């Protein structure tokens, strides 16, 4: 099973960025 590490890391980064923005939006007001 081959894993494309760039896509894998990109998805993780995307998820973490989304969580960060969501938390900042919820607690920012």
N, C-alpha and C positions, 0 to 999 in steps of 0.2 A: 504494500500500500504506500503510494507516494503522496507526500504532503507538500504542497506549495507553500513554503515558509513565508514568502512575501505576502501572499493573500491571507494566510493565517494570522500573521502579526498585524496586518492592516485591519483585519476584522476586530482583533482585540483592542487595537488603538482606537478604532471607531467606537467600540462599545464603551471604553473608558471615557472617551471624550464626551459621548452622549450622556453618560451618568454624571460627569462633572458639570456639564451645562444644565442638566435637569436639576441637580442638587443646588447649583448656584441660583437657578431661576426660582426654585421653591423657597429657599431660605434667604434670598436676596432682597425680599420686599419687607 
